[in-house]
Amino acid sequence: MPEVPAHLVVFYAACLSNITPPVCVSAFAGAAIANADPMKTGFAALKFGASLALIPFSFVYAPGLLLQGDVTVITVTALRYLLGYLAFAMTLQGTEFLYGRITTWQRGLFLVAAAGLLIPSSHWIDLASAVCMAVAWAPNILAWRAQRRTAAV
């Protein structure tokens, strides 16, 4: 394994200990401030940050994320992983940021898209995964636009 990604994996894991149980110092401090159950807060932080736990492995398998390669490789890799982690986060949380809750079939398509985008493979699989993500997201985007249109009238 290359030296820089190996060091980043260890460093990133140390940083993630702030939100992952059993340590989750930040989550426990937030629970104390909010008078909430510390373990429930810790697991909620883990749920919201679970996609972050995969990022160090991406450093190893996608050197473009560490700005290694030409501009095209770096740009395509960054966009692929941005969309992949967005789809994975929406799958884990069961919501998306425009319109709210997503249905089970949307979650399934977002999971397929996330797997296709986050696992290094061919460009055709990346394209198919992006299409899956667009199909899953289309109903919520259309509903969000309709809601904005009716609110403006």
C-alpha positions as CSV (number, residue, x, y, z in Angstrom):
1,M,0.0,0.0,0.0
2,P,1.3,3.5,-0.8
3,E,2.6,5.4,2.2
4,V,0.4,8.5,2.0
5,P,-3.0,6.7,1.8
6,A,-1.9,4.4,4.6
7,H,-1.1,7.4,6.9
8,L,-4.4,9.1,5.9
9,V,-6.4,6.0,6.8
10,V,-5.0,6.0,10.3
11,F,-5.3,9.8,10.7
12,Y,-8.9,9.7,9.4
13,A,-9.9,6.8,11.8
14,A,-8.5,8.9,14.7
15,C,-10.6,11.9,13.7
16,L,-13.7,9.7,13.3
17,S,-13.5,8.5,16.9
18,N,-15.2,11.7,17.8
19,I,-18.5,10.5,16.4
20,T,-18.2,6.7,16.6
21,P,-19.1,4.7,19.7
22,P,-17.8,3.7,22.2
23,V,-15.5,6.8,22.3
24,C,-17.6,9.5,20.5
25,V,-16.5,12.4,22.7
26,S,-18.2,15.0,20.6
27,A,-21.5,13.1,20.6
28,F,-21.4,12.6,24.3
29,A,-20.6,16.3,24.9
30,G,-23.6,17.2,22.6
31,A,-25.8,14.8,24.6
32,A,-24.8,16.4,27.9
33,I,-25.6,19.8,26.5
34,A,-29.0,18.7,25.2
35,N,-29.9,16.5,28.2
36,A,-30.2,13.5,25.8
37,D,-29.3,9.8,26.2
38,P,-25.5,9.6,25.4
39,M,-25.6,6.2,23.7
40,K,-28.6,7.1,21.5
41,T,-26.8,10.3,20.5
42,G,-23.7,8.3,19.8
43,F,-25.5,5.9,17.5
44,A,-27.3,8.7,15.8
45,A,-24.0,10.4,15.2
46,L,-22.7,7.1,13.8
47,K,-25.7,6.8,11.5
48,F,-25.2,10.3,10.1
49,G,-21.4,9.8,9.8
50,A,-21.3,6.2,8.6
51,S,-20.5,7.2,5.0
52,L,-17.5,9.0,6.4
53,A,-16.1,5.7,7.6
54,L,-15.6,4.5,4.1
55,I,-13.7,7.6,2.8
56,P,-10.3,6.4,4.0
57,F,-10.6,3.2,2.0
58,S,-11.4,5.4,-1.0
59,F,-8.0,7.1,-0.6
60,V,-6.4,3.7,-1.1
61,Y,-8.4,2.6,-4.1
62,A,-8.8,5.9,-5.9
63,P,-5.6,7.9,-6.0
64,G,-7.4,10.7,-7.8
65,L,-8.9,11.7,-4.5
66,L,-5.4,12.5,-3.3
67,L,-4.8,14.6,-6.4
68,Q,-2.6,12.0,-8.0
69,G,-3.0,11.8,-11.7
70,D,-4.0,14.2,-14.5
71,V,-6.8,16.8,-14.2
72,T,-9.3,14.6,-16.0
73,V,-8.7,11.6,-13.7
74,I,-8.9,13.8,-10.6
75,T,-12.1,15.5,-11.7
76,V,-13.9,12.3,-12.7
77,T,-12.8,10.6,-9.5
78,A,-13.9,13.5,-7.3
79,L,-17.3,13.7,-9.0
80,R,-17.8,10.0,-8.9
81,Y,-17.1,9.7,-5.2
82,L,-19.1,12.9,-4.4
83,L,-22.2,11.4,-6.0
84,G,-21.5,7.9,-4.5
85,Y,-21.2,9.2,-1.0
86,L,-24.3,11.4,-1.4
87,A,-26.3,8.3,-2.6
88,F,-24.9,6.2,0.3
89,A,-25.7,8.9,2.9
90,M,-29.3,9.2,1.5
91,T,-29.6,5.4,1.7
92,L,-28.5,5.2,5.3
93,Q,-30.6,8.1,6.5
94,G,-33.7,7.4,4.5
95,T,-34.0,11.1,3.5
96,E,-32.7,13.5,0.9
97,F,-32.1,17.1,1.4
98,L,-34.6,18.6,-1.0
99,Y,-37.9,17.1,-0.2
100,G,-37.4,14.8,2.8
101,R,-38.2,11.1,3.2
102,I,-37.5,8.7,0.4
103,T,-39.4,5.5,-0.3
104,T,-38.0,1.9,-0.1
105,W,-37.5,1.6,-3.9
106,Q,-35.7,4.9,-3.9
107,R,-33.4,3.7,-1.1
108,G,-32.7,0.6,-3.1
109,L,-31.8,2.5,-6.2
110,F,-29.6,4.9,-4.2
111,L,-27.8,1.9,-2.7
112,V,-27.2,0.4,-6.1
113,A,-25.9,3.8,-7.3
114,A,-23.7,4.1,-4.3
115,A,-22.2,0.7,-4.8
116,G,-21.6,1.3,-8.4
117,L,-20.0,4.7,-7.9
118,L,-17.9,3.8,-4.8
119,I,-16.4,0.5,-6.0
120,P,-13.8,1.2,-8.7
121,S,-15.0,-0.3,-11.9
122,S,-15.6,0.6,-15.6
123,H,-17.0,3.9,-16.8
124,W,-20.1,2.1,-18.0
125,I,-21.0,1.0,-14.5
126,D,-20.4,4.5,-13.3
127,L,-22.7,5.8,-15.9
128,A,-25.4,3.2,-15.1
129,S,-25.1,4.1,-11.4
130,A,-25.5,7.8,-12.2
131,V,-28.7,6.9,-14.2
132,C,-30.0,4.9,-11.2
133,M,-29.3,7.9,-8.9
134,A,-31.1,10.2,-11.3
135,V,-34.1,7.9,-11.6
136,A,-34.4,7.5,-7.8
137,W,-34.0,11.3,-7.3
138,A,-36.4,12.5,-10.1
139,P,-39.7,12.1,-8.2
140,N,-38.4,14.1,-5.2
141,I,-36.9,16.8,-7.4
142,L,-40.1,17.2,-9.3
143,A,-42.2,17.3,-6.1
144,W,-39.8,19.9,-4.6
145,R,-40.1,22.1,-7.8
146,A,-43.9,21.7,-7.7
147,Q,-44.0,22.7,-4.1
148,R,-41.8,25.8,-4.7
149,R,-44.0,26.8,-7.7
150,T,-47.2,26.6,-5.6
151,A,-45.6,28.5,-2.8
152,A,-44.6,31.3,-5.1
153,V,-48.2,31.7,-6.4
